[in-house]
Every structure is written in structure tokens, then in C-alpha cells.
Amino acid sequence: RFLHTSLKRCNNRLRYNVGCRLYTTTETRKKGGQKFSVVGSGPAGFYTLESLLNTFPDATVDMFERFPTPFGLIRFGVAPDHPEVKVITKKFETLAQNPRFRFFGNVSIGTDIKISELLNHYDNVVLAYGSGAEKKLGIPGESLKGVTASRQFVGWYNGDPEFSNVSYSLSSIQNVVIVGQGNVSLDIARLLLRDHSDPDKKIFSKRKKTFLENLHQSDIVQPALHEILQAKNLSSVSIVGRRGPLQSSFTNKEIREVLNLDNIQFQVSPPESIDESLFDSIDLKSLQSDRTKKRMIQIIRQKLDDQKQISPTSTPNPKTAQLVFQYFLKPLQFLGDDQNRLTGIEFMKTALVPNTTNDDKILIDTGEKVVLNCDFAVTSIGSAGKKIEDVPFDEKKGVVKNVKGKVEGREGLWVSGWLKTGGSGMIGANKWDAEETVRTMDEEWKGGIRREIEKKEEDVREVLKERGVEVVEWGDWEKIDKEEMRRGKEMNKGGEREKIRDVLEMIKVLKDSRTK
């Protein structure tokens, strides 16, 4: 495996001339084949780039990103203690060395340049800017102090410039409720529930690092790390879902991680929701056909069984906090005091009953209400795409209207990733999705279905320059990257970066580097 990786890396360096970054001139690009642009530099954007470069050997591809930094979801969405997920950026960096590629960072589509203008410069434009809007519960009290959306909270601790002015005070929180049962909820719970012991003198020991030590040496931004370390009064975290465990979106890996924390007391409510002896024929059939779900039930039950075997005479850990998986609760309203501060959430108890028309189940209200007291709540019910200009958009699904990636009623306009399919699934799914979009595009091209336009001769780079846009090219991003790594080294972050959260500060770093 090592030899294979090394040879592949050498081959890529020879192909793309790494170390001597080639930028195609305007004249060279005019003589080439198709011209494509990709809007968005997250996983969907880079997988689309890869597929375009592989499918159209003579094509050139320009990528547009609203921030000076690439990688989107991987940089701003992946949990800081999951560096292994971020390794994919190494592949994207290799792709970026291709001389047929250009990066236009710090360019806002719709403000600096419009989609209609891009369509006058490129044969095809692919929208791949992801799901940037948080879904709302739409219930009373969602704007109370102490209620936040997961996208904002995650963006805060991951250094997303969109939330650079956001701050949280976690020192006094005691009871947290997270509404939504997906992996993001587990990420947030894991960060809040970690042991508060001070690892500073142990970080470089030969023993296996604790979770908190790994967090210290991750790319979590320092202001967020400092605040999370203040959450020493936390006594419980409840992760709530409207339906049962078989309908939750947790992955088993994430469940294991949070259940392996040493300082938690785990509970399931109601307890019978994971009792297979009480499952009906529909649930049992679901378990038989889905080994992953069956394993999930086993992991949860094993944790509960392990806790029962702990001696009742053993000394309780004063730092122990409760982690509760709450099933069959539908949020009705957030409750607050006279100072507009969150005090709890009112829920309706629900139940899944057999559907009379098929072998599925339907969710019903039982009529019984319950209140969970809390002073901090996170809504994590998924994300949706944002409508841009006059692009056909399905408001209900939060996606651009398309057929296999081709935008309905807009010649030359395509879509890829979560903006195409909806904000769910693993990062790797964007690869298959991008390939489908480009495959459909290729089939049209080979079939002679092409948009007849007179592409403008003026290069987009010149258009943006005339408008005073401070374009960040790939070489510029590498300077920002170098500065972030330098700051991380100064903070003893174990080879991880300290992200720059402010766009203006990024631009200043570039200007200072040019002066030097």
C-alpha cells in the first residue's frame, strides 16, 4: 500500500508539475476545448472538477468560491477530532495542481458576478455550493437566548468566517437538549461531554491520548476551545428524535465514539424502544434486512448492560454527566422566562403505528405532552440549499430543480452534490453524484446537444479585476495555509492549523506576504 501510494504521488507530481505551479494563459485557454466553471469548492465542487478533467481531456475548469479558503464542508463542517476525514483534501490539492484548473476564491456569485454572466463565458456552469441554509423547526420560541442552530454552532468551533462574530457563553449551562438524531448531534454532544481534566502536561507522553488531548491538538479554533473548556457545570445532554432508534440517522462509528467517553452515564428513553422482544413484525423485518441498524441496537444495549455491571458500592465520578437518547418526542415550543432566556422545551409524545396501506409505519401524536428542562438547545434537523438568482429551486426540498444534474429549463446550467440531492449522506456520496452529473453532460455533448453561444473573449479574471474584486488564486490560498500552519505550530497543536476566521485578516496576510 505504501509503495502504491508513493508511486501514485510521484506520477501526479510528474503529470501536474507540482512545485512549479502552471497557470494557463488566456491565449492557451482560448485554443483548448470546452470551458467549464464550478461554483463551490467543497467535496461536491472538487469531485465535479475531477470528473470534468477526466471526462473532457481538452477542457479547462474554473472554480469559484465565496471565501478565500477552499474545501467547504470538510474545513467548516467535519468535527475537529476527526482529522482522518479531512485527509481527502490532499487529493483535492493534487487536483488543483492541474494546469487546466484555476481557483477564484473570495468571489461571491450573485454579487461580484452573476450566473447569467458566467453562462456567457463558459460552455457549462455547475452549481456545487452545497446546503448552506439551516432548516428551521418553525415553532414558537426558536429565537430565545440559548437556542442555536447546529450549523452556526459547528461553524463557530470550526472557524467558519460566516460566524466569526458569533460567541457563546457555556460556563453556566447545565442541561442541553439537541433536537435531531444525526451525526452532527453526536459531534456536538461529544465535544460538550468530554472530560474536563487538564491534559497540558500529558500531551506529549507515549501513552494513548485522551479525547480532550486530541481536541487540544486539533484544528478547533482557540476561542471555541477555551469556551468549551468552561462548560464544567454540564450535567446532562439529551439527543431527541421524533421517531424511534430504527429511524435515527446515527452511524455506528459515531455512536461508539460518544458512548466510549469515560465520564458519561448513558440512558435511553423510553427504555422499551430498544427492547427487541417488544418489536413488532415490521420492526423485526427492518432489523433482518438492515444489519447496520441491528448492530446499532446491539451497541446501545451493550453500553447499558456494561453500566449495570458496575458495582453499586464503587465511588461515583463527580464529573459524570448524563447522555440520554430520547425517542418519540416531537418539539412543540421552546419555553423561556421573562428575560427571554430558554428554560425548557415542550414536546408531544409520538408513536409509530402500522400503515394500513403498506408494510411501513406512520407517525402519530399520542396527545400526551412532556417538558424537558434545559438552558441550552441546539436544533440539528438538517440543512438545505440556498436559492440563487432566478435558478429554478424547490423550496420544500431545498434543492435546485434538476434531472440527473441538468437544471430544469436552463441550458448550460448544471448542479451537483447536496444542492442537487439534499443535505444528507456521507461526503463520499458527492463523488458518485458528481460523476452522474458529468456523465449526463457528456452524453449530451456526444449527442450533439450543445448550447450555441458566442462566448465573450474577455477573461473572467479581467472582469473581476475591473470590478475591484480581490480574487484569491490557488497560490494565494497556499500562503494563507502556510500562515495557519505556522500559527498552529506556535500553539503546540501537534501539526494542526489554527484557522484564520476573518476574511479581511486573510486578505491582510496575502498583502503582507506580497510586501515581504
Salt bridges, closest charged atoms under 4 A:
GLU27 OE2 - LYS30 NZ 3.53
GLU50 OE2 - LYS91 NZ 3.00
GLU50 OE1 - LYS431 NZ 3.15
ASP62 OD1 - ARG29 NH2 2.59
ASP62 OD2 - ARG102 NH2 2.76
ASP81 OD2 - ARG190 NE 2.82
GLU84 OE2 - LYS253 NZ 3.59
GLU117 OE2 - ARG467 NH2 2.33
ASP123 OD1 - LYS455 NZ 3.07
GLU162 OE1 - ARG66 NH2 2.92
GLU162 OE1 - ARG151 NH2 2.91
ASP187 OD1 - ARG190 NH1 3.08
ASP195 OD1 - LYS319 NZ 4.00
GLU213 OE2 - ARG207 NH2 2.49
ASP219 OD2 - LYS86 NZ 2.63
ASP219 OD2 - LYS499 NZ 3.51
GLU254 OE2 - HIS82 ND1 3.71
GLU254 OE1 - ARG190 NH1 3.21
GLU257 OE1 - HIS82 NE2 2.71
GLU257 OE1 - ARG190 NH1 3.69
GLU257 OE2 - LYS253 NZ 3.40
GLU276 OE1 - LYS294 NZ 3.72
ASP280 OD2 - LYS361 NZ 2.75
ASP283 OD2 - LYS361 NZ 3.00
ASP337 OD2 - ARG341 NE 3.12
ASP365 OD2 - LYS330 NZ 3.01
GLU368 OE2 - LYS349 NZ 3.28
ASP390 OD1 - ARG410 NH1 3.00
GLU411 OE2 - LYS406 NZ 3.58
ASP433 OD1 - LYS420 NZ 3.03
GLU435 OE2 - LYS431 NZ 3.40
GLU436 OE1 - LYS420 NZ 2.60
ASP442 OD2 - LYS446 NZ 3.14
GLU444 OE2 - LYS406 NZ 2.77
GLU457 OE1 - LYS30 NZ 3.49
ASP459 OD1 - ARG102 NH2 2.94
GLU470 OE2 - ARG514 NH1 3.29
GLU473 OE2 - ARG461 NE 3.28
ASP476 OD1 - ARG514 NH2 3.45
ASP481 OD1 - ARG497 NH1 2.69
GLU483 OE2 - ARG486 NH2 2.67
GLU483 OE2 - ARG487 NE 2.82
GLU484 OE2 - ARG75 NH2 2.55
GLU484 OE1 - ARG497 NH1 2.77
GLU490 OE2 - ARG486 NH1 2.61
GLU498 OE1 - LYS493 NZ 2.71
GLU505 OE2 - ARG487 NH1 2.82
ASP512 OD2 - LYS508 NZ 2.92
